[in-house]
Amino acid sequence: MPKRTALYPGTFDPVHYGHLNLMQRAAAIFDELIVGVYDHSRPTKSIIFPVEERIQMIQGALNGSENISVVRYSGMTVDFARDVGAKVIVRGLRVFSDFEFEFRIALANKRLNPDIETINFITDEMHTFLSGTTVREIASLGGDVSSMVPPNVAKALYARFNGHGSEELNRPVPLRD
């Protein structure tokens, strides 16, 4: 039986517990999950971490999951999926408004490559409010993101926005005025 490979593409800026939950769930279904970290050569949205740092954060958070690999890519996702042998693109749906966007992307990908399917995972209820944008905004204002992201990611966020080292993460971070 051929190996069942899936691609979970995204910016992951930063990776949060919602992303990690989808990675673990997809890895339980597929033989191999490739987490594709998009390298924005021409960013269409604000990116705070370079691609290599985003890859390291994901790898650190996954803690050596056997059938998950994390790689950078650029260009069209459907082309990257074909290049790595993925027959499935995994995407997440948090709220109803995500559906329209994901539906259009899935149809476009199907038009570009009819051999690649898209599977949408419904996020666990506890993660429905999470997005990279939300996490970045809270962290940039000095808010506590420790319940939203793994410790290695929280440390990187606080260092990025507040210039604090790891010693600062051992106490609550107050909101700025």
JOPE-V267505 format. One record per residue. N is the residue number from 1. SS is DSSP state (a for helix, b for strand, c for the rest). BURIAL is I if it has 9 or more other ideal C-beta (glycine too) atoms within 8 Angstrom, else O. D_CENTER is the distance of its C-alpha to the mean C-alpha in Angstrom with 2 decimals. Layout:
BEGIN
N,SS,BURIAL,D_CENTER ; N,SS,BURIAL,D_CENTER
END
This chain:
BEGIN
1,c,O,29.27 ; 2,c,O,26.62 ; 3,c,O,23.26 ; 4,c,I,20.63 ; 5,b,I,17.53 ; 6,b,I,14.35 ; 7,b,I,11.52 ; 8,b,I,7.94 ; 9,b,I,7.21 ; 10,b,I,5.10 ; 11,c,I,5.85 ; 12,c,I,3.45 ; 13,c,I,7.04 ; 14,c,I,7.05 ; 15,c,I,4.79 ; 16,c,I,6.96 ; 17,a,I,9.07 ; 18,a,I,8.11 ; 19,a,I,4.79 ; 20,a,I,7.30 ; 21,a,I,9.96 ; 22,a,I,8.87 ; 23,a,I,8.50 ; 24,a,I,11.89 ; 25,a,I,13.42 ; 26,a,I,12.80 ; 27,a,I,14.05 ; 28,a,O,17.06 ; 29,a,O,17.99 ; 30,c,I,17.56 ; 31,c,O,19.36 ; 32,b,I,16.56 ; 33,b,I,12.82 ; 34,b,I,11.53 ; 35,b,I,7.90 ; 36,b,I,8.56 ; 37,b,I,7.46 ; 38,b,I,9.51 ; 39,c,O,12.52 ; 40,c,I,14.00 ; 41,c,O,17.66 ; 42,c,O,18.56 ; 43,c,O,15.93 ; 44,c,O,16.25 ; 45,c,O,14.58 ; 46,c,O,14.86 ; 47,c,I,12.78 ; 48,c,O,13.81 ; 49,c,I,12.60 ; 50,c,O,13.73 ; 51,a,I,11.70 ; 52,a,O,13.53 ; 53,a,I,12.78 ; 54,a,I,8.97 ; 55,a,I,9.73 ; 56,a,O,12.24 ; 57,a,I,10.31 ; 58,a,I,8.01 ; 59,a,O,11.41 ; 60,a,I,13.22 ; 61,a,I,11.31 ; 62,a,I,11.70 ; 63,c,O,15.30 ; 64,c,O,16.47 ; 65,c,I,15.41 ; 66,c,O,17.94 ; 67,c,O,16.56 ; 68,b,I,12.99 ; 69,b,O,12.87 ; 70,b,I,10.42 ; 71,b,I,11.84 ; 72,b,I,11.94 ; 73,b,I,13.27 ; 74,c,O,14.96 ; 75,c,O,17.07 ; 76,c,O,16.70 ; 77,a,I,14.01 ; 78,a,I,16.90 ; 79,a,I,18.84 ; 80,a,I,16.25 ; 81,a,I,16.00 ; 82,a,I,19.80 ; 83,a,O,20.05 ; 84,c,I,18.16 ; 85,c,O,20.05 ; 86,c,I,17.41 ; 87,c,I,19.27 ; 88,b,I,16.41 ; 89,b,I,13.22 ; 90,b,I,11.08 ; 91,b,I,9.71 ; 92,b,I,9.62 ; 93,b,I,12.49 ; 94,c,I,12.95 ; 95,c,O,16.23 ; 96,a,O,18.91 ; 97,a,O,18.28 ; 98,a,I,14.93 ; 99,a,O,17.23 ; 100,a,O,19.22 ; 101,a,O,16.49 ; 102,a,I,14.87 ; 103,a,O,18.50 ; 104,a,O,19.50 ; 105,a,I,16.70 ; 106,a,I,17.56 ; 107,a,O,21.22 ; 108,a,O,20.88 ; 109,a,I,19.13 ; 110,a,I,21.88 ; 111,a,O,24.47 ; 112,a,O,23.22 ; 113,c,I,23.03 ; 114,c,O,24.63 ; 115,c,O,23.90 ; 116,c,I,20.13 ; 117,b,O,19.17 ; 118,b,I,16.22 ; 119,b,I,15.52 ; 120,b,I,13.98 ; 121,b,I,13.24 ; 122,b,O,14.53 ; 123,c,I,12.62 ; 124,c,O,14.86 ; 125,a,O,17.14 ; 126,a,O,16.43 ; 127,a,I,12.85 ; 128,c,I,14.01 ; 129,c,O,14.42 ; 130,c,I,11.03 ; 131,c,I,9.19 ; 132,a,I,8.19 ; 133,a,O,11.73 ; 134,a,I,13.37 ; 135,a,I,12.22 ; 136,a,I,13.29 ; 137,a,O,16.48 ; 138,a,I,17.47 ; 139,a,I,17.04 ; 140,a,O,18.93 ; 141,c,O,21.70 ; 142,c,I,21.98 ; 143,c,O,20.74 ; 144,c,O,19.71 ; 145,c,I,15.95 ; 146,c,O,16.72 ; 147,c,O,16.27 ; 148,c,I,12.73 ; 149,c,I,11.16 ; 150,c,I,12.57 ; 151,a,O,15.72 ; 152,a,I,14.67 ; 153,a,I,12.04 ; 154,a,I,14.76 ; 155,a,I,17.24 ; 156,a,I,15.49 ; 157,a,I,15.10 ; 158,a,I,18.72 ; 159,a,I,19.93 ; 160,a,I,18.46 ; 161,a,I,19.92 ; 162,a,I,22.87 ; 163,c,O,23.98 ; 164,c,I,24.26 ; 165,c,O,24.13 ; 166,a,O,23.20 ; 167,a,O,26.59 ; 168,a,I,25.54 ; 169,a,I,22.82 ; 170,a,O,25.62 ; 171,c,O,26.88 ; 172,c,O,25.62 ; 173,c,I,24.46 ; 174,c,O,26.53 ; 175,c,O,25.54 ; 176,c,O,27.12 ; 177,c,O,29.92
END
